Amino acid sequence: MPETVTLLIEPVPADARDVDLASTLREVDAAAPALRVGELSTQRGDGVFETLAVIDGHAQETGPHLDRLRNSAVICELPEPNLAQWRAAIDRAVASLPDRGQWALKLVLSRGVEHGPAPTAWLHASRAADFSAVRERGVAVVTLDRGYAHDAAEHAPWLLLGAKTLSYATNMAALREARRRGADDTIFVSSDGYVMEGPTSSVILRHGDVFSTPAPSGAILHGTTQQSLFEHLAATGRATEYRDIPIAELGTADALWLVSSVRLAVGVTRLDGASVSYDAAETREFNDYLLSPRD
């Protein structure tokens, strides 16, 4: 069985019918050249992506990830992806992977080569890092100013804040800054005093019996894992809410989590150098759910 799978995808229009989707997918050696020098995803980060987990042969949250890929493409004025084609690519990649273990599957849709006739697209699957230890012990985080107000997207849509774009340099810089400060991760906060998200995760707080997350807006990427976990919480009789969360509430929460597609749920143990409440049992319950098959 391979350690990686890479598929190049020849995009077809979203409304295309009677297309042999298998013929639009081409598997390539991950170590071989596959993109041209003029590819705008590498030159300018001009594209969108999704990363979903494959656990024991099951692609997690395929529908929500594809819906978000389409939403990101619309925001970035890219051609709308044909979701049936992307689902076929996911199915083909998953069928090539071992049945057991955890994998990260990245979908990329780019504007293509500058002045070229069409977008480029590909899928790459590789083994996921082992996050079992960090899921158990938790993470230390620092808060960092994201540099704009929590309602910035309403006034500056060209910032593309609601899209999952390939322009991740700021997010990676924030993680490096967190490590310089002796922490593992970051929670972005807005310049006007509200909790936003992590560079690669959504934020969930619990006060008493109520779980909350920042209200979806154009400035916050609506997390697929967070939505799935909220559905689980609601189904098990627990209260959830979306709202604007002042920064001060991070310090008063009974528990804090960062959740994402591959790392899943990790509890926060320290915030800006201070210890915070950590619920190990609830974190394990969250991850038991998130490791189960989810469509």
N, C-alpha and C positions, 0 to 999 in steps of 0.2 A: 504494500500500500504506500502511496506517496506521502511525503512530509509536507508538501505544498501542492496546491492546484491553482492554475491561472487560466482564465478564459478570456479571450478577446471577444467582444460583443459588437456586432454590426447593427447599430440602432435602427429600428424600424418605427414608423409613425405610430403614435399612441392609438390611432383608430384603424390601424392596418388589420385586415381580415384575410383569412385563407393564406397565411404565410407559413412556410415550413420553418418554424422557429429553430429547430435543431441545426439547420443549415446556416443560421446566423451566428452560431457559437463555434469558436475555434480554440481548442486547448493548445497552450504553448508551454515550453519549458520556462519556468520562472527565472532561470539564470540566463536565458537568451534575450537579446535585444528585441523589444516589441513595440516601442514608441519612437516616433521621430523627434529630432531635435527641436522642431518648432512646436511641439505639443504644449498648449497653454496651461495645462494642469501643472507641469513642472516649471514653466517659465514664470507664471503669474498666479498660480493657485486658482485659476479661473475654472472652477468646477464644483461639484457637490459630491457627497459620499454618505454612505451608511456603513456601520459595522454591526453585524449581528453575531450572536453566539450559535454554535452548533454543539449540542450536548448529546452524547451517546447516539449519534446519527439523526438527531432532530434539530432542524433549523428553528430557532426561537423567535417568536414575534415577527414572522415573515411579513404578514399583512401590514402591521403598523409601521415597520421599517420601510416598506415599499411606498406606503402612503406618504411618509415623511420625505422620501427621496423625490417623489413627484412634487410635493409642496416646495421643497428647496429649489427644484428646477424651475418652477413657476416664478418664485421670487427672484431668481437670478436670470430670468428671461432665456433659459435654455429650452430646447425642444422638449415637450412633455414626454417622459419615458413611457414605453409600452410595458405595462406592469406584467402582462402575461409572458413577455419575452424575458424579463428579469427573473420572474418566478421559475421559468424553464432553466435559466442559467444556474439559479440556486439549487434546483433539484439535481441538475447534472453534476454540480460540484460536490454536493453532499453524497451522492451515490458513489463518488470516487474516493471518499474518505473512509477510514476505519469506522466501524460501528460504535466503538467505545471511545471515551475521552472527550476533551473539550477543545474546540477550534474557534478561531476568529475568522469571520468571512467578511471581507471588505468589498463593497460595491462602489464603483467610481464612474461618474458621468461628467465628461469634460467638454468644454467648448471646441476642443479639437486643435488642429494645426491652424496657426494664424493665416487668415485669408483662405482657409480650406473650405471644402464644400459641405462638411458634415461634422457632427460631434464625434468624439471617440468615447468608448466605454469598455470597462473591463471589471472582472471579479477576481479576487485573490483570496485563497483560503490558506491559513497556516495554523500551526498548533498554538493554542492560547497559553500565555504564561500561567504558572501555577499560583493562583491567588488564595489558596486554601488557608495559608497562615495569616494573611492580612485580613481575611474575612473573620478569623477567630480573634485576633489580637486588637484590631482596629487601627486607626490612623490619627496622627497629629496633623492639624491643619492651621493655616493662618488665613486671615481675611485680607484681601487685596482689592483696592479700588479699581473697578473696571473702566473708569474714566468717562462715564456718561450717566445721565439720569435713567431711572427705571422705565420711563415712558419715552425714551429717545427714539424708538422706532417709529412712533407716530409722527415725529417731526423730521426725521431723516431716514426715509426708507432705503436710500441708497447705501446705507451701512450694512444691509442684508443680514440684520441681526437675527431674524427668525429662520435663517437657512443654515444648514449644516454644510458649510463650504470647506474647500481644501485649504483655505487660508488660515492655518492653525499656528502660525509663528507666535502670535501673542499668547495663545494658550500654553504652548511649550515654554515660553519665556516665564510665564507665571509659575509653572511647576519648578523651573530652575530656581526662581526667587524663593519659593517655599523651602526648597532644600538648603539654600543659603541661610535661611532663618531657622534651620534645624527641624523642619516639619516635613511631612510626607506629601501633602496636597494643599489645595487652595479652595477657599470659597470666595467667589467674586461678590463684591457689594457695589451698589450704585453710588454715584457721586452725591445723590440726594438722600442716602441713608437707608437703603433697603437691601435685603438679601436677594441674590440673583441665582447663581449656579456655580458648579465647579468647572474647571477647564474641560473635563471629559465626563461630567456627571451631573445628576440632579440632586438637589438638597431636600431632605425631609426632616421635619422636627416633630417631636411629640411633647405636648404639654398636657399632663394628666392623661386622659383617655382619647385625646384628639390629635390626629396626625395632620400636619399641614405642609404645604409646599408653595413656593412663590407662584402667584397667579400667572397663568400662561399669557404671554404678550409677545409682541414682535421682538422684544429685547431678550427673551429667554427661549431657548430651544426646548420644546415640550418633549420630555423624556419618555421613550417607549417603556423602559423598565419601570420608571416611576408610575406611569399610568397602569401598568399591569399589577404592580404591587398595591396600588390604591384599590383596584378592582378586587383583589384578594382580601384586603382589609375590610372593604364594604361587605363582601360576601360572608365574612366571619364576624359581622356585627360590630365593627369598629368604625368610629366617625372619622371622616376625612374632609379636608377643605382646601380650596385654593384661595389665597389672599395675598395682599401686599404685606410683607413681613419686615418690620423694622430690625435693623442690625442688633439692637439690644436684646432681642428675643433669642438670639443664638446662645447667649449666656444664661438665660433663664429656662431653657428647654430641659425636660427630663431625659431626653435622649436626642441624638443627632445622627443622621446617616447620609452618606453619599452613595448613590445607586447608579449603575451603568450596565450596559449590555453584557460585557465580558467579565469584568471584575465582580459584578452583581452588587450586593449590599455590604458596605463596610461601615462600622460604627466609628464615630469620632470620639477619641479619648482625651485629646487636648485641643484647646482653641486659643490661638494667640499666646501660647506658653502656659496657659492655666488649665488645670484638670477640669473636665466636665463629666457629667454622669454618662455611664456607658452601660447599655443593656445587652449583655452577651447572649442571654437566652433568646431575646426577641430577634436579635441579629441572626442567630442560627435558624430560627423559625422562618425568617424572611428568605434566607438562602436555600433552605429546604424547598420552599415554594418556587423560588426562581430557578432552581436546578431541575424542576419537573418540566415535562413537555408543555410548551405554551405556544399557541397559534396566534 
